[in-house]
Amino acid sequence: MLALVAPMSALGLTHYALGSLARHRSRAITLVLGLSLLAFAFASVFAVTDALRGVAMRAAKTLPDLTISRLHAGRPATMTTAQVSEIQAIAGVGGVRPRVWGYLEIDSIRATAVVVGATAPELARHAGPVLDGRLPTDPGARGWVVLGESVARTFGSRAGDELDLGGRTFRVAARCTPESSLLSADLLLMDPHDARALLHMAPDEVTDLAVHVPNEAERGTVAAHVQARWPTLRIAAREELARAYELTFSGRGGLVGLALVPALLALLLLAWDRLTSLGPDDRREVAVLKSLGWSTRALIYLRMIESALIAVAAMVLATLAAHGYVYVLGAPGLRDVMLGWTSLAPQMQLAPSGQGASTVAITLVVIGPWLVASLVPAWRAAMIDPAEVLRG
């Protein structure tokens, strides 16, 4: 009597389900491997998306409060420093910094780099910890360049080397470290005068203006004032740029995730076929259990517990494999797809965001449909007529 009652408890059902999986180990291993492989793919996509989004959000905190640029015929265009003093005089503005930057085609490496003008004191103050080398001490020094991590790796340049850029010779003062690779991968940092000469810009020509507004509540007012005074100028707040970064990585992660949906549907169809195709031994086992007094509900619970054990094993394997692939190996292949870089792809160590979104996403996207798909086969198996099976 005890043997009949014990399996009806949750612990007894779990123990019996483990034994059933052990008896049908080939089928169980096949389902675990298939489910874990698909869960690994989704987990890797979610983990890379979370990691890159976290890096982008941290980088967005360093952006200026307001970025002002000029539009000409609906396209971005350079501007002069004529409006700097007038914008500086607007109530609530703490400072205005003209910025010089642009794109440079480098034929030798078949890539496009971003030229950014910045004085040596500015770089030492804001980017000193991520620079490998020594910046010039003379504020008026010319002809030096700081290479982004991917640019330096592609050229094979080190501090002290000479480099030809746009027909001009520069001395490599420093190179950015891999830790800043997401932001500095394709950068060429140099003195603003050299940047203007390289980009063929006039002495008073700038790319945009970085505006500092100490009071967050006044940023909208300042932006509205500038827009009303100069309708051809475009104002982008830090929050808008941060949201654009987040949507970029979220959108790419969503597209890659959608590409995996057909594989998920194929796995669910395969699992449906394997779970509904009961062999003679499976049918005889169900018939014997029902003859011994097991209810239909207990048999359904038994099959669902088996499916849950398979799902848990697959989720553990997928999570461990995804963490190793993303955070140890750096997600080769998938990282390039998510970043969108080509020849100047950044080399950086991805770090977890600490939000646990990947595990939750696996459960919702893969494990949830798996358990739902297992419900009907479990019910059909439990509805077998024991008399018919035993007579047969």
N, C-alpha and C positions, 0 to 999 in steps of 0.2 A: 504493500500500500504506500509505503514511503517513496518507493521508486516512481510511483505514478504522481504523487503530489509535488515532489521536489522540482521537477521540470517546470511546473506552472508558475513558480516564482520568477522574478526578474533575473536573479542570480542563476537559478537553475536553467532558464532559457538561454542565458548567455553562455553558460558552460556547455550546454548541448549544442548551441550554434557553433562554438569553437570546434567541437568534435566533428560536427557535420562538415565544416570547411576543411578540416584535416583529412577527412575521408574523401573529399572531392578536391584535393589540393591542386590538381592541374587546372581545373576550371577557376578556382579561387585565385591562383597565381596569375592566370591570364587576365582576369577582370581587374585585379589590383594593378598590374603593370599597365594595362590600357588606360585605366582611370588615372593613375598617377602620372603617366606621360602627358595626358591632356591637361591635368591640373598643374603640372610643372610648366607647361607652356603659358597658361593663363597667369600663374603666379609670377613667372619671370617678367611678363609684360607689365603687370601691376607693380612689381617691385622696382623695375627700372623707371616707370612713370613716377612713382612716389619719390624716388631718389632724385631724379632730375628736377621734379617740381620743387622739392625742398631746396635744392641748390639755387634754382631760379628765384625762389622767394627770398632767400638770404641775399642774393645779389641785388634784388629789387630795392632792398633797404638802403643801398648805397647810391641810388639814383637821385638826381635833383628833385626838389619839390615840384617844380614846373619846368618843362622843356619847351622852348619857343623856337619854332622854325618858320621859314617863309615858303609859301606856295606860289608857283608861277605856272599859269595854265593848268592848274590842278595837280601839278607835280612838285615834289620837294626841290627847292633851289637854295643857293647860298644867299647870304644877307650881309649887310655891312654893320659896322659898330655904331651907326648913327643913332639907333634907338636905345643904346645901352644906358646913357645918362637919363633919358626920359623914363625908361622903365625903372631905373634905380630910384627915381624921385617919387614913384607911386607909394602911397601909404601902405605899410605892411610888408614891403619888400626889404629883405635883409641884405641881399647882395645879388649881383648879376655877373656871371662869368662867361665870357665868349669862348666857344669851343671850336677847334679846328680839327676836322677829321674827314676822311673820304676813302674811296676804294682804289686800290692799285693792282693792276694786272701784272703778275710776275711770270714772264714766259718761261724762264728757266725751270720752274717747278710746276708750270701749268695750273696755277691757282690764283685766287684773288685774296689779297690781304687787306686789312683795314689799317690805314695810316691815321694815327692819333697824335695831335700836337700837345705836348705838356712839358713844362720846364722841369729841370732836374730837381729843384727843391720840392715841387708839387709831387713828383713821383716818389721821392724819398719820404715825404710825409704821408702819402696815402697808400703807396704800394710797396714800401720798403720791405716788409716781412715776406713778400712773395717774389722777390727779385734775387737772382743768383748772379752776383757781380758787384761792380762798384760804379756808381754814377759819378759824373764829373762834378767837382766842387764849385767850379766857376759858373754862376748863373747865366753868363753870356756865352757859354761854350756851344759850339756848333759841330755838326758832322758826326754826332753819336746817335745810336739807335738801341732800343731795348726790344728784343725779339720775343714774341709770344712762344709758348711751349711747342706748339706744332710747327710753327715757322722755323724755329731753331732746330728742331729735330729733323725737319725735311732738308734744310740746308746743311745740317751737320756742323753748325757754327757754335763757337764758345766765346766767352768774354775775351776781348782783345783781338778777335779776328776782324778782317776787313770784308765788307760786303757791298756789292754793286746793286743799287736799287734805282731804277728809272734813269740810268745814265749818270748817277752820282755815287760817290764812294763814301760809305759810312763805316765808322768803327763800332763794333758791337761792345757796348758798355756792360750789358747784363742780359740775362734771359729769365723769363718767368718760370716759376716752379710748376711742376705738374699739379699741385694742389689748386692752382688758379686756372687750370686748363679750360674749364667750361667758359670762362670769361675772356681769357687771354690767348686762346689757341691760335687765332689768325691775326694778332695785333702786331703793328710796328709802331712803337712809341718813340717819339723824337721831339726835338725842340720845335715850337710852333713856327719859327721862321723856316726851318728845313721842311716842315710839313707843307707849308704854303708853297714853297718852291717845287716840291715834289708833285703836288696836286695842281700846280699852275693856278694858284689863287693870288689875288691882289693883296697888298699889305694890310688893308682894312677890311678884308673879306673874311667872313666866318661861316661855319656850317650851321650852328644854332647857338642858343643862349641857355645857360643853366641858371635858373632863378631860384633863390632860396627865400622861402617865406616861413619865418619862425612859427607863426601862429597858424595851426592847421585850419582853424575856422575861417581864416581870411584868404585861403588859397583860391576858393571859388570866386570871391570878389575881385581879387587881383587878376585872375584869368579873364573874367568878364570885362574888366576895365581895359585890359590889353586888347582883347578881341574887338571891343567897340572902337578903340582908338586906331588900331591897325587891322582892318578886316582881312588882309592877305596873310596874316600870321596865323600859324596853327599852334595851339597850346595843348600839351599833353601832360596830365598830372601823373605823379608817381603811381598812384593807385591804378590808373588806367593801364600804364605800362606793365605793372605787376600782374594785373588781370589778363593782359594779352599773353604774357609769358606762361601763366598757368593754363590758359585755354589752349595754347600751342601744344604743350606736352600732353595735356589731357586729351586733346583731339587726336594726336598721333597715337597715343595709347589706345584710344577707343577704336581707331581704324584697324590697328593690328589685332585687337581683341575680336573685332567683328570678323576678321579673316579666319579666326579659329572656330567660329560658330559652326560651320559645316562639319568640321571634325568632331565637335561635341555632339551634333545630331547623329553622325554616323556611329559614334560610340554608344549612344543611347539605343539606337536601333539594334546594334550588335548585342548589347546587354539584354534587351528585350527578347531577342531570339534565344540567347543562351539560357535566360531565366525561365522562359515559357516552354522550352523544349525539354521536358522531363523524361528521363530515361526510365526503363523498367525498374531499376533499383530505387530511383527516387519515388516513383509512384507506389512501389511496394512499401517503402519506408513510411510514407504518408498514411497509407492504408493501415499499417500496423499500429501507428501512433493513434489514429482515430479509433481503432478497435480497442486500444488500451484505455480509452477515455479522454484523449486529448480533444479539446474543443476546436472549432474552426478558428475562433479568435486567437487561441494559443498558437496554432500553426501559422497564422498570419503574423503574429508577433515574432515567431521564430524566424520566418523568412526575412522580416524587416530588420531583425537584429543581425542576421547574416549580412544583409546589404549594408547596414551601418558599420559593421566591423570591417568590411571591405573598404568602405569609404574612409574610415578613420586611418586605416593602414595606408591607403593611397594618399591621403592628405598629408600624413607625416612624411612619407617618402618625397612627395612633391615639394613640400615646404623646405626640407633639408637640401634637396637638389637645387631648388631655385635660389636659395640663399648662397649656396656654394658657387653657382653659375654667375650670379649677379654681383655679390659682394666680395667674392674671392677672386674669380676669374675676370670680373669686370664686364660681364655680358657681351662677349665678342659677337659681332654681327648684329644683334638686336640693338645694342647701344648706338651703332651707326645709323640704323633705321630711325630710331627715336630722335637723334640729334639732327639728322639731315645734312651733316658735313660729308665732304668727299675726301679730297686729298689732304686737307688740313683738319682732319678729325682730332678732337681733343683726347688725350690719354689721361684719365683721372680715375681715382678710386671712388666707386659709388658707396654711399653709406645709407643704412636704413633710416627712414624718417621717424621711426619710433611710434607710429600710429597704429601698426598692426593691420593696415588696410588690406594687405595682400592675403592674409589668412581669411579674413572676412569675405573678401571677394571670391576666393576659391570656394568657400562654403556656399555662397549664393549662386555663383555661376555654374559650378561643376557638380559639387556634392548635392546641392538641393535638387536639381533636375534628376540626378541619379536616383535619389531616394524616392522621388515621385514616380519615376519610371519603373521602380521595383515594386510599387504597391499593387498594381493590377496582376502581375505574374504571381505575387505572393497569394493574392486572393484566389486566383484560378487554381493554384496548386492545392490550397486548403479545401477547395470545394470538391475534391475527388471523392467518388463513392467507394468506400473501402470494400463493400461486398462485391462490386463489379471487378475491382482489381484483384481481390483474393481468389475469386472464382476463375478469373482469366489465368 
